Amino acid sequence: MQRYKCIISYDGSGFSGYQVQPNKRTVQKELEAVLAKMHKGDSVKVTGSGRTDAGVHAKGQVIHFESPLLIPEEKWEVALNSMLPEDISVLAVIKVDASFHARFDAFGKEYRYVLYLSSIRDPFQRNYACRYPYPLNLGLMKEASKYFLGTHDFTSFCAAKTEVKEKIRTIETIDFIMEDNYLTLRFVGNGFLYNMVRILVGTLLAVGSGDMKPEEIPGILEKRDRRFAGKTAPANGLYLWEVHYEENN
């Protein structure tokens, strides 16, 4: 039995998230259905580096699965892509040691959130960027973002219904990339809680619009209470960009 690591991308618009859910279309369900066909009806479990919500996209999600089929890596890629729906693409298939785990071996992730700063709706971007038609003070947003860097308890910046007990995370980088009418916020850290990036974005937007001051951020972190942070930004602007592993993984 050989274990394989796959890097995949997907358009999250047509999915109810990554993880299998009853009677709903999900990325994991589509992947496992294709693998079952390749294995003559035998189920093949797919394990991802993490979940993405309905409407959230991925440029570099990582999964692993095991198979007894003797297929070269490049043939796996061709076979999977020929059978998967057009909103999922396998970018690479790599043989890995049986101990590799897509979730537990990841030491960091990069997410990006795309804002479309325009008063005019672009129907072709409605699923891939969050339109924000109001003025923003980018300088204040950058100032506020510095308070998130480092290791903190991010209880105030995750969904209240999360089941994860340990909410301490480290954010290494927050970048602001401006190109034409698009503002991309880039977050790199050792891990992110449920809805954490979307709540961070919503809070930075509150600062940029003048509804919140940068110097309020430390107090919100200390309160450890979701009610004090900004709104949860919409799912359509969020991308799981890359998952980080050690070089031998």
Residue, then its C-alpha position, 0 to 999 in steps of 0.5 A: m500500500q503506497r501513500y500519496k500526497c496531492i496538491i489540489s486547487y478548487d473553486g469553492s463556489g459550488f461546494s458546501g465546503y471541503q469536508v464530507q457532509p450528508n446530501k451535500r456536494t463537497v470537495q472531499k466527497e468528489l475526490e473519494a467518489v473518483l478514487a472509488k471508481m479507480h479502485k473498482g468500488d472500494s472506498v478510499k479515504v482522503t485526508g486533507s490538511g484542513r477544512t475550508d467552508a462553503g464558498v472558500h477557494a483553494k490554490g494549494q490544498v494538500i491531501h493524502f490517500e493510500s492505494p495498492l494500485l501501481i500507477p506512476e505519479e504523473k499518471w495519477e495526476v492525469a487519471l484524477n484530472s480526467m475524472l474530476p469535475e472542472d472545479i477541482s484540479v490536481l496539481a501534483v501527486i507525490k509518493v510519500d512515506a507511510s508516516f506522512h500526514a497532510r494535517f498533522d505534518a503541516f507546520g504552517k499555512e498561507y491564506r489570502y483574502v481578496l477585496y474588490l475595491s469598487s462601487i461598481r459590481d463586477p458579475f465575473q468577480r462575485n464568487y472570487a473577491c469580496r466587493y468593498p465599495y467604501p473608502l479605506n484607510l490602508g495606513l490604519m489597517k497596516e498599523a492595526s495588523k502589527y498587533f496580530l503578529g506574533t503568538h497570541d490567544f486568538t479566541s476573540f478571532c475565531a467562531a464561537k462554535t469552534e470545538v478547538k480548545e487550544k486557541i493560541r496561534t502564531i502569525e508570522t506575516i500579514d502583507f497588503i498587496m494593492e493591484d488596480n482595484y484589488l487589495t489582497l491581504r496575505f496571512v502566514g502563520n503556524g495555523f488558523l482557527y475556524n473563521m479566523v482569517r475572515i474575522l481578522v479581515g472583518t476587523l481590519l476593515a472596521v479599522g480601515s473604515g474608521d469604526m475601530k481604532p488600531e490601538e483597540i486590537p490588544g484589548i480585543l485579544e485580551k478579552r478572549d471574546r468573539r463579540f468584541a472583534g469585527k464581523t466575519a468577512p464573506a467566504n468568497g474572498l478567501y483562498l487557502w494558498e499554500v500549506h507548509y511542510e518540512e522539505n522531506n515531506 
